[in-house]
Amino acid sequence: MPGFFIPFYALTALVGLFTFAAADGYLGFFGALMTLFGVLMAYGVVKRHYDAQDSSAH
């Protein structure tokens, strides 16, 4: 059930985006990294799902 984590990663990215918009300096950089982390992890979950589905089809 890896799709369970997608809303968690989306929420992480959203909180990071709000942090990036509201903060200056190092905290803003942390918010940008948090957004990037959330987006890339959600992408990884979707990619692994379709890779597994594609490999089982062959």
Contacts in CASP RR format, 6 or more apart in sequence:
PFRMAT RR
TARGET T0000
AUTHOR 0000-0000-0000
METHOD contacts of the structure
MODEL  1
MPGFFIPFYALTALVGLFTFAAADGYLGFFGALMTLFGVLMAYGVVKRHY
DAQDSSAH
2 45 0 8 1.000
2 48 0 8 1.000
2 49 0 8 1.000
3 45 0 8 1.000
3 49 0 8 1.000
5 41 0 8 1.000
5 42 0 8 1.000
5 45 0 8 1.000
6 42 0 8 1.000
6 45 0 8 1.000
6 46 0 8 1.000
9 37 0 8 1.000
9 38 0 8 1.000
9 39 0 8 1.000
9 41 0 8 1.000
9 42 0 8 1.000
9 45 0 8 1.000
10 38 0 8 1.000
10 42 0 8 1.000
12 34 0 8 1.000
12 37 0 8 1.000
12 38 0 8 1.000
12 41 0 8 1.000
13 34 0 8 1.000
13 35 0 8 1.000
13 37 0 8 1.000
13 38 0 8 1.000
13 39 0 8 1.000
13 42 0 8 1.000
15 34 0 8 1.000
16 30 0 8 1.000
16 31 0 8 1.000
16 32 0 8 1.000
16 34 0 8 1.000
16 35 0 8 1.000
17 31 0 8 1.000
17 35 0 8 1.000
19 27 0 8 1.000
19 28 0 8 1.000
19 30 0 8 1.000
19 31 0 8 1.000
19 34 0 8 1.000
20 28 0 8 1.000
20 31 0 8 1.000
20 32 0 8 1.000
20 34 0 8 1.000
20 35 0 8 1.000
23 30 0 8 1.000
23 31 0 8 1.000
END
